[in-house]
Amino acid sequence: MPHLRRLVVTLATLGTIALVGGCAVDDSGDATAHDDVNVDVDTDLVADRSRPAATCGKNPAAQQRTASELAAFVLGGDDITPAIGPCAKQECILSLRSRLASGEVTVQTSLPLEIQCGSKKLLGIHYELTVPDIDLTTCAITVQQYCDVGPFFAHRAKMLTMDPEPATTKETLGSSTGATAAAVFVNSNEETKVLKWPTAYTTGGVNPPAAGTPCSPTVLGANVTTTKVIQAASTLRRCI
């Protein structure tokens, strides 16, 4: 059966990332809380969305948290937890990390994506990374062998995709660079914070924000879902 993905455009969100594999979107299931505010756009409009299958496990929210940690490492983070240790050491991941920091590898899209895992729909921030000379299929399969990232870190056409977990604000995010607001991750329900940060590289100061931190370049109200995370390059940070 062909796999189908649907991009989710969140109308309430001013800002606009996540890892995708072989779970299909099923429009026949029960509506979720996101359905009242989202407009679906068929991603089959994008050429060649094929990818090797990657299955959702019994706890897809936990798979996505692991994939989020790996995405944060690829985006310049330093935190290597036991969950991502084996796959973070793979040559293709280390190459992605260094080349993203240097600008040789670019993020082509950063969009909210709804991922169907059995009876559950998990929202992710979908990043597509264009990598000219790495075997993306082998890289994605290797990562999936070493780390339980399910469909949230996968190969797609000539791209590698990452689908880290977005967060929903619990309070208003202010207008000053570096401002934070309490938030909760939408699928795992873990507490976190959302950071106000520009999209252009800006010095992170003495204690720069960690890569992978949910962020927004704009002011956000309460109960708004984030669509970007922090990328790190040396002491610089940007919200992508």
Backbone hydrogen bonds, N-H to C=O, Kabsch-Sander energy under -0.5 kcal/mol:
donor,donor_aa,acceptor,acceptor_aa,energy
6,R,114,E,-0.6
7,L,41,V,-2.1
8,V,112,P,-2.3
9,V,7,L,-0.6
9,V,39,V,-2.2
10,T,8,V,-0.7
11,L,9,V,-0.7
11,L,37,V,-2.1
13,T,10,T,-1.2
18,A,162,M,-2.2
22,G,54,A,-0.8
25,V,4,L,-2.3
27,D,25,V,-0.6
29,G,26,D,-0.9
35,D,32,T,-1.3
36,D,33,A,-0.6
37,V,34,H,-1.5
38,N,34,H,-0.7
39,V,9,V,-1.6
41,V,7,L,-2.1
43,T,5,R,-1.4
45,L,42,D,-1.3
46,V,43,T,-2.1
62,A,59,N,-0.7
63,Q,59,N,-1.7
64,Q,60,P,-2.5
65,R,61,A,-1.8
66,T,62,A,-2.1
67,A,63,Q,-2.5
68,S,64,Q,-2.4
69,E,65,R,-2.0
70,L,66,T,-2.1
71,A,67,A,-2.6
72,A,68,S,-2.2
73,F,69,E,-1.8
74,V,70,L,-2.6
75,L,71,A,-2.2
76,G,73,F,-1.8
77,G,72,A,-2.5
80,I,78,D,-0.8
81,T,79,D,-0.7
84,I,81,T,-1.0
85,G,81,T,-1.5
88,A,84,I,-2.8
89,K,85,G,-0.9
90,Q,87,C,-1.3
93,I,90,Q,-0.5
94,L,90,Q,-2.3
95,S,91,E,-2.3
96,L,92,C,-2.2
97,R,93,I,-2.4
98,S,94,L,-2.2
99,R,95,S,-2.6
100,L,96,L,-2.3
101,A,97,R,-1.7
102,S,98,S,-1.5
103,G,99,R,-0.8
104,E,99,R,-1.4
105,V,99,R,-1.7
106,T,130,T,-0.9
108,Q,106,T,-0.7
108,Q,128,E,-3.4
109,T,128,E,-0.7
111,L,126,H,-1.9
113,L,124,G,-2.9
114,E,6,R,-1.3
115,I,122,L,-3.0
117,C,115,I,-0.6
117,C,120,K,-3.5
120,K,117,C,-2.3
122,L,115,I,-3.1
122,L,120,K,-0.5
124,G,113,L,-2.9
125,I,164,P,-2.6
126,H,17,I,-2.2
126,H,111,L,-3.8
126,H,124,G,-0.7
127,Y,18,A,-1.2
127,Y,125,I,-0.7
127,Y,162,M,-3.2
128,E,109,T,-1.2
129,L,127,Y,-0.5
129,L,160,L,-3.0
130,T,106,T,-1.9
130,T,128,E,-0.6
131,V,129,L,-0.6
131,V,158,K,-0.8
134,I,131,V,-0.6
136,L,134,I,-1.4
139,C,135,D,-2.3
140,A,136,L,-2.8
141,I,137,T,-2.5
142,T,138,T,-2.6
143,V,139,C,-2.4
144,Q,140,A,-2.3
145,Q,141,I,-1.6
146,Y,142,T,-1.8
147,C,143,V,-2.7
149,V,147,C,-2.0
152,F,149,V,-2.1
153,F,150,G,-0.6
154,A,161,T,-1.7
156,R,159,M,-3.0
157,A,50,S,-2.2
159,M,156,R,-2.9
160,L,129,L,-2.0
161,T,154,A,-3.5
162,M,18,A,-0.5
162,M,127,Y,-2.2
163,D,18,A,-1.8
163,D,152,F,-2.4
168,T,184,V,-2.9
169,T,224,V,-2.5
170,K,182,A,-3.3
171,E,182,A,-0.8
173,L,220,L,-3.1
174,G,172,T,-0.6
178,G,196,K,-3.3
179,A,176,S,-2.4
181,A,194,V,-1.8
183,A,192,T,-2.4
184,V,168,T,-1.9
185,F,190,E,-3.1
186,V,166,P,-2.1
189,N,185,F,-1.4
192,T,183,A,-2.7
194,V,181,A,-2.7
195,L,214,P,-2.3
196,K,179,A,-2.9
197,W,195,L,-0.6
197,W,216,S,-2.0
202,T,237,R,-2.7
204,G,235,T,-2.6
212,G,230,I,-2.8
213,T,210,A,-1.7
215,C,228,K,-2.0
216,S,195,L,-2.2
220,L,173,L,-1.1
223,N,169,T,-2.4
224,V,221,G,-0.6
226,T,167,A,-3.3
228,K,215,C,-0.6
230,I,213,T,-1.6
231,Q,238,R,-3.0
232,A,75,L,-3.1
233,A,236,L,-2.3
236,L,233,A,-2.3
237,R,202,T,-2.4
238,R,231,Q,-1.9
239,C,198,P,-2.4
240,I,229,V,-2.6
240,I,238,R,-0.7
